[in-house]
Amino acid sequence: MLKRIDPCDVIMGMYIHKLEGSWLSHPFWRARFLLNDVVKLDKLRRAAIPGIIIDTAKGCDVEGGSLADRDAPVPPPARQPSKASRRKAWQTQPENAGPASRRNATMPTAATSVTREFGRAARVADHGAKAVSKVFFEMRLGKAIEAAVVTPLIDDILASIQRNPHAFNGLMQCKRDTEYIYRHALAVSALMISLGREMKLPPHQLRLAGLAGMLLDSGVSQLPVDLADYGGDHRQLPQDIGAQHVHLGHDFILHSRMASEVAVACLEHHERMDGTGFPHRKPGADLSLFGRMAAICDAYDTLADGAGGLDPAVVLDKMAQDVGAFDPEVMKSFVNAMGIYPIGTVVELQSGRLAMVIDQSASDLASPKVRAFYSLALARPVTPEVIDLAHCYGADSIARIADAAVSDLPDFARTKARMLALITKG
């Protein structure tokens, strides 16, 4: 049950059994504890210690760790890696990391309900918005950034998705209290991780995918405009100016010496499979995997932007109908990751009520858990009722995605906004 790992491999959720080396070499007075604090995580990775002993029976194992690995004896202490190797270890990609060598990246993190995970995800999102804001501000000043600066945030998002694959993405569809550019960065980062997880990408690529999603629009911070003049929303910029962000972001990411896959994803996330996108009109055969993933994740979040955007299920349908835009196989994986009716979708039930999707069913993507809240017959809100459509024995079911015309019903817009706010509170 005990395993020795390098400090650069420690992640949230691990149970620390022992810290090697002198107690003077690290700031922790307790030798054994469950790692659930991002500050402690950062300190552990920076501590001048040769190794860490974890107990996999009480917490997470290293991603991809087998049962045989867990039972193996703890090896003797190894020589402490250099600071540079610790900083870059998480983003190092094996040259043979192709389909044949991919491992399931699912960590043995305890699963939690979507309601419970919303609370944790909200804390990560609030902290993340501040972290992304700081990174974008420093980029605007021309300061190079290191991947290690946002590594703890990527790990937190990854851990949240491992505990519940739908909570963080659902939360980001409901949040409206964060400036769009930062909320979008967090949302796309989480979508990239969820998609990569569905595609069974190895752990190091999951992290790179999350980093790419977070920095796709980083070039916006270097555009020759004041974004405040456009409500903080780069989508409102003139097209000739806004389109420059892909080159600016790509060049700056390379200047910061981050992984080339991240820079390429930034450059390609507005390309299309049919070769009609920008900036280089590259056809799908020439696009990177991250570029094809990023095009889907960015488009989805842009269209389903919280209460003011399209219904999430409508977005998926709209994207499916945009022939030539997205990689069909990657899009299929994205739908599997999100569900046919993603969290936040408003559906019409056979009972004549409107309901909002609040969780997914592991056994039936077409029968999520919903909260009925509006009567079409009465044209008014009704007492909310939670219905697990996969286990209600046919008492109710989804008739269709709620028609856009329902937005004209009395009090509907206000009721929907209230439901979006309540969905994250259980």
N, C-alpha and C positions, 0 to 999 in steps of 0.2 A: 504493500500500500504506500510505501515511502518511495519517492523518486527525487533524484537530484537534477536540477535544471539550471541553466544559465540565467543570470538576472535579466537579460534582455528578453527572455521567453516568458516571464511572469505575466499573468493576465488577471483581470477581475474575476472574483469567485473562487480563486485558489485558496487552500488552507495552508498557511505557512507553518511548517513544523519546526524548522531550524534555519538560522542564518549562519553560514560558515564564516570563519575568520574572527578577528577580535571584535568584541562588543563596542570598541571605540571606533570601528570603521563604519558604523551605521547609526542612525538616530532612534532606533526602536528599542524601547525598554522591555517590551514583551517579546519573547522568542516565538510564541505560538499565537496565531490569530487568523481569522477569516478575512481575506483581502476584499473589502467592499467599499473602499474609499479611493477616489482618483488621486488625491494628494499622496496617500501612502504608496499607491502604485508608482507614481512618478519618482518618489524618493527611493523605492526599492530598485528601480531601474538605474538610478544614478549612484547608488551606494557603491563604495569601493569594497565589495565582497566577492570572493571567488565563486560562490555558488549558493543556491537556495534549495533546501529540502522541503518538498511539499507532501501532504498526505492526501492522496487521491480518493480515499474513502470518505473524507470530510469536505471535499471541495472539488473544483474543476481539475482536470488533467490537462496536459499540453494537447493542443488540437491534434486530432488524428492518433493520439496515443492508444495503443492496443492494450487488451487485458494482460497480455504477456509482459508488456512493458511495465505495467503497474506492479506486477509481482516480482520483477527483477530486483536483485539486491542493489542497494545504493552504492554507486562507485565512489572511489576515493576522490577527494577534492582535485579539481583541475586548475591549471594556471588561469588566472583572471584575464578575460579578454580585454583588448584595448578599448578605450572610450569610443573610438571611431567605429570599431566593429560592433559594439553594442548599439550604437546609434543607427547603424544601417542594417543590422541583422534582420529586422522585421520585414524589410522591403526587398530582401535579396531573393531573386527568382532563379530557381534551378533551370539550367539550359534545356533539360529534358522534360519540362513541365507541360507536356502535351496531354491529349485525352487519355492515352494509355497509362499515364502515371498519376492521374488525378486521384485524390483521396477524398472521402467524404469529410467535409469540414465541420460537421456537427460536433460541438463540444458537449461533454456530459454535464451540461448545466441543468439544474433542476427547472422543470417547466412550471410556468405560473399562468394563472388565468389572465385574460386580456384586461379585465377590470383592475386586477392587482398590479399588472405591469404598467398600466397607464400612469400610475403615480411615479414609478421609477423613471419611466420614459420622459415624463414631464420635467423631472429634475435634470436629466441629461440634456434635454432640449434647451432648457433655460441656461444652463451652463454653456452649452454648445453655441448658442447664439452669441454670447459674449466673446467666446474664444474665436469664432469665425469673424466677428466684427473686428477684433484686434488684428487678426491675420490680414484681412482685407485692408485695414487702415495702414499697416506697416508696408504692405505691397504698394499702396498708393504713394507712400514716401520713398519707394524705390529700394526698400530693404529686402534682401533675399530671406526666404523662410526655409526652415528645415522640416522635413516630414515628421521628425521626432516631436515637434511642437504640438502637432495635432494627433499624434499617435494615441495618447490616452483617450481622446474624444472618440476616435474611430473604434477603439476597443470597447468603449462604453456602449456605443450604438450596436456593435456586433453582439455584445453580451445581452443586450436587451432583446435583440431579434432572436437570439438563441433561446432565451427564456420563453418568448412568445413571438412567433413570426409575424404577427399582424398588429400588435399594439403600437409600436413606434410609428409605423406608416399611417395607421389610423389616426393617431394623435396629430401628426403633422397636417393631415387633411382638415382637422378641426381648429387648429390654432390660427388666430388672427392677430395676436398681440405682439408679433415680432415683425420687424421690417422685412419686406418681401425678399430681398436679396439674400439675407441670412437664413430665413426660414426655408427658402428654396434650396440653399446649399445643404442644409441638414437633411431635408426631405429627400433630395436626389441621392445623397450619400447613403441613406438608409435603403432606398429603393435599389441601388446598385448592389448593396450587400445582400438584400433579400433575393434579388435575381441571381446573383452569383451562387448563393446558397442552394437555390433550386437547381442550378446547373451543375452542382457538385464541384465547384471550383475549390482548389486546395486553399488552406488558411492564408498563406502569404498573398495569394491573388484576391481573396476576399478583402483583405485590408487595403490592397492597392485599388480595388474597385471602389471601396468606400472613400478613399482619398481622392480618386478621380472625380467621383460624384460631387464631393465637397468643393472641388476647385474648378469645375467645369466653367463657371462664370467668373472666375477670379480676375480675368482680364477686364471686366467691367470697372474694377477699381482703378484702372489705369487709363480709362477713356478721357479724352480732353473736355469733359463736361462736369458740371456739378449735378450729381444724381438727385440731390434734394429738389432741384428745379422740376424734376419729373416724378415727384412723390416717392422717391426712393425705389422706383420700379423701372428697371432697365428695359422692360418691354415697351415702354412709352417713348423710347429714344427714336429719333429718325433712323431709318433702316441703314443708311450709308454709314452712320456713326456706330450704331449698335453692333453691326456685323464685324467691326474691327476687334471685338473682344476675344474672338477665338485665336487670332494671331498673337495678340498681346498676352493672353493667358498662356498659350503654348510656349512662347519665348521666355516668359518669366519663370515658368515651372522648370524649364531646362536650365535657366540661369541659376535657379536655386538648387540645382543638382539633384532633383528628384528623379524617380524612375521614369524612363522614356515612355512607358505605357500610359502613365498619367497625363503627360504632355500631349501625346497623340490623341487620347480620348477627348481632351479639351479642344483640339483642333478639328476633330471629326464629328462632334456631337450634333451638328446641324447638316451633315451630309445625309443623302438618301440612297437606298439600295439601287434605285433606277438611275443614279448619277445626275440628278437635277438639284442637289442640295448645294450648300456653300461651305467653305470658301473655294474648294477645288473641283467641285462636281465629280467627285470620285465615285465609281460604281461599287456596288456591294462587295464584289470579289476583291477589291483593293482596300477595303476597310478593315481595321483591326477589330478583334472581339470586343474590347472595351469601347471602341467607337460605336459599334452596333448596339451594345447594351446601353450606352449613354444616350443615344438618340431616343430610345424608347423611354427610359426613365425621366429624361428631361422633358420630353413632350407630354408624358402623362401628368407630371406634377404641374406643368405650366397650364394645362387645360383644366385640371381638377384643383384649382387653387382655392381650397377652403370654401367658405360659404358663398363667395362671389363667383366661383367657377362652375363648370359643368358637373353634373352628377358623375361620380367615379365610374359607375357601370356604363354610362353614356359615353364617357371618354374612351373606355376600352372598345366599345362598339365603333366609335368614330375613328379610332386608330386602325381597327381591323379593316375598315372600309377604305382607308387611304392606301390603295394599292401602289406598291412600288416604294413606299416610304421606309418600312421596317423589315428586318430579317424575320421571316415567318417562324423559324424554329425558335429563335430567341424570344419572339413575341409569345409563342405558345408557353414557354417557360415562365414568362412574366405573368401571364394570366393564371397559371397554376400557383405562382407565388402569392398573388394578390387575391385570388378568388374571383369567380364569375361576377359576384356582387361585392366589391370591396367595402370595407368599413366606411360608413358615411353615405352609402347609396340609399336613396329613397325608393321604395317599391310599393306597388299596389297589391294587396292581398286579395285572395278569393273572397274573403269576408267583407270586402268593401272598405277596408281601412288602409291608410297609408302607414308605412312602418319604415324605420331606419335600421340598416344593418349595423349591428354592434359587435359581432364576432363571427368567425368562420367555423364551419364544421369540418373536422378532420376526415370524415367519411363521405361527405357529399358536398361538393363545391356549389351545387345549385340550391342547397337548403341551409342557408346560414342562420345564425341566431339574430332575431330582429326585435325592435321595440315598437309596437303599434302605438300611434299617438294621435291619429286624425281620422275622423269619419267623413267619407265622401258624401254619404247620404245626408248627414246632418250639417255638413260644411262647417265643422268646428272641431277644436281639439277634444280628445276624450282622455279618460284616465289611462296613462301609459301601461302597457302590458308587455312583458318580455315573453317571447315565444321562440322556442328552439324548434325550427321547422324540420330539422332532421329527426326529431324524436317526439313529434306531436301527433303521430299516428294518423296523419291526414286530416286533422281538425282544421288546418289552414295551410296555405301554400302561396307562393308568389305567382301572381297572374301576369305581371309585366313590370318593367321599370316605370316608375311614375311619369306620366306624360308631362311635358313642359307646361301644359296649360294649367296644371295644379298651382303654379306659382301665382295665378290670378285669384285663387280662392281667398276668402276673407281670413286674415290673420295667419295665412300659411307661411309667408316669409319669416315672420317673427317667431312662429312656432318652430320652424326648421332651425333657425339660428339658435333658439334655446335648446333644441335637441342636440345640436352639434356641441354646445357647451356642456350639456349634461352627460354626453356619451363618455367623456373621459373621467367622470366622477362615479360611474357605476350605476 
